[in-house]
Every structure is written in C-alpha cells, then in structure tokens.
C-alpha cells in the first residue's frame, strides 16, 4: 500500500494542516445532532480534503468518541478508514456527473443507515456535476432527512453554484507550507526507517509543491534507493531540474536565442525531466530576479519588463500543461513567443532572427520547428480527434490517411483513395486542418494533400 494511504491521518489530532485541525476541533463543542448537515471543502489537490471528509464522517458515526474527537479505532471508524462502511458513500463527480446519479442518491437518501447513526455522502470534485445535477442536488440539500450528511469537495470552488455553497459550512484548504511538508516527510521516514539527509528532505518538500499526498509519494519513490538518501539521490531519482540547466536556459532567453532555448528543453524532455517541475523552478528563479530588480539589483541584461513578460508567458504555459497532447509544447510556445517579442527597454537583448517570409503567390510559410513529422505521427490520433468538431466525415477520412512530410511550413498528408484526396483537398477543409494543427502544436502551417499508393 502507498505511503500516502498508510499514513493518512485518521483522527483530528493527526491532521497535518493546523488551520483545518482547529476548525474540525471546534465542531466538538456541539452535540452531534446540532452539527451542520452539509460541508464544502475547497482547495488544491493533495491538501487533505478527502482525509478531512473521512474524519468528519467518523465524527458523526464514531461509537467511542473521545474529548479530542473520533477514536479512530472502533468498528465504525475502522470501516470508514478502510472504505468498507455501507453508511459512508463516496462518489467521484468527475466520473458520475449526470443527473441520473444524483437522482439515484436522492431516491435512496430516505433509507435509514445500515449500522451507523448517519449516512454520509462524500462527493469529490463536485464542480464537475452538470447544471441539471446541481439543481437536483440543491433540492436534496434543502430538505435532507436527519440522518443524512453531505460533504462536497472540489479543487475549483468558483464553478460550484452559490446556491449550493450557501447551504454548506465552508472549510478552505491551502497549499501546505514547507515546514508542514518537512514534518510529514520526517514522520513517515522515521516510521519507515528510511535514512535520509535534511537537505534531501527539503528538496522533497519543494518538489511536493504544497501537496501532502505528493510529499508522501515522492518519499516513497526515493525509498527504494539502497543506502542513505542524499540530495544527489533525490535529484537523480526524481529528475529535479538542476540549477545550471535553468541558468543556461535563462542565458539563451536573454540573447533571444530561440534555437538554443528549444534545444535545452528538448534535452530536458529526452532525459525524462518533469516539465511541470521545470516551469515551477524557473518561475521561482524569475520571481527572485523580479524582487532583485525592484530593489535596484537587476541581473545583468535583464529589465523588469522582460522578466514580467517571461513570467506571464510561463504562467500561461503552466496552466496549459494539463490539456497539451505534447508535454513540452506549452513551454516551447512560451519560449518562441518571448524570443519573438524582445523587450524594447533592454538594448543588450539581441533581436530575434528574422524568419524567412512567404514568397508572393506561394502558400509557403515560415517554420518554427515546433511541429515535426515524428510528433505528428505520434499524435495523429489526437489530431483526428480534434478534427471531429469541424467535420466527422473528414475525421473518418483522416483515419485512412497518414502524414507524409513536413517541410518549410507545409504539412503533406497522403490519402490512398481519389475521393478521399478530393474531400481533403477542399480549400475550407485544408484551412480547418491547418487551424487544428496550430491549436495542437502551436505552429502556423499550410496543408497539402497528395494521392499515395496503398
């Protein structure tokens, strides 16, 4: 079993987030029957929402409560911890987001608990519910039976209707601080008897990015190392971006060296480094540079405008990581865009190379090199899927076709039937395909269709 599951806090006193621990402890001042019937838990992933939800469920159903809350040992507490309680129903709204699931819940809510005092419904990622499902849930929240308790958890609180939120007691979770994460890592390492240096613990806490769950998972990952876990071991096993790699990239960006910058990112990807961690570390460096600039100690060659511009582009890239079919694409786009828009206040910055212009009367366009034949072949199914909203039949034709070449900004697609070629050769269709390619890969291209031999 994973560390984060083994060492998940089971009672209030074990919760690592002090603010949440205090809020839950304050509930003990009231009789169980006087407690709220609905809770709204919000905050980033891995910050303890599910853990707190189960502790709240124990608060209602523990048969041997203590002065500090649920005992964590009775039959009800053990069943909730193991996920076997018939009276604690956990539902993932990301997978069960429709009105039918909520109607089923509403129809069964009047049934008495099987063996506990209350039936507790924990709905994770509640923001994923449809509008109709929210409306059905609202009716249930307005007049629930005395034995029903709802705990709604989400990472996107702003997507939950105000009418739902207003009927719940709100518990807000923040990202874990460095000291809290270090405490968790030390506690688990001690129990698992993992020899680990303080510097390595600090690195793991930084890599966890404010998540208790990620801290436990990262420690588990390095725990397979034989011998003492040092900072070098953490760097090697987790492939945390080295400072010299970031420094080299910043130097390339300062010169507006697009090719050099993209080459560094390509090397990082080929080594299996974490893109998300890379952007996070780079933004941390830029944050320090921005603060230094505000104090009149700007790094040589950099201006506050250039630093701010790069921070904004990388922040956007970070947000796009989740949806990109190619992990490195958002940061590559940010690099290309930054190098193509030099800071006018910085005379030391070299202007970006002028791309070769399209010839008059020709469909040839400049090529940034972001889209390669290898990438397109690898992500051909993603390209076909992205084409469906434009035209299902075109997507069907693409399944029987294949990418043949990419050169000078021209993507050549090979069809194997004459009527397929004619369908794809339509001007509007080729324009739509080019738009899809730009959306997926960040590069403006022209699409050509040729007839191949089967």
Secondary structure, DSSP 8 states (H G I E B T S, - for coil): --HHHHT---SGGG-S-HHHHHHHHHGGGS-GGGS-SEEEEE-STTSSHHHHHHHHHHHHH-SS-BTTB--S-SHHHHHHHHT--TTEEEEETTTS-SHHHHHHHHHHTTS--SSSS-EEEEEETGGGS-HHHHHHHHHHHHT--TTEEEEEEES-GGGS-HHHHTTSEEEE-----HHHHHHHHHHHHHHHT--B-HHHHHHHHHHTTT-HHHHHHHHHHHTTSSS-B-HHHHHHHHT---HHHHHHHHHHHHTT-HHHHHHHHHHHHHTT--HHHHHHHHHHHHHHHHHHHHTT---TT--HHHHHHHHHHHHHHHHHGGG-SSTTHHHHHHHHHHHTS--TT-TTS----------TT-------S-S-HHHHHHTHHHHHHHHTTT-HHHHHHHHT-EEEEEETTEEEEEESSHHHHHHHHSHHHHHHHHHHHHHHHS---EEEEEE---
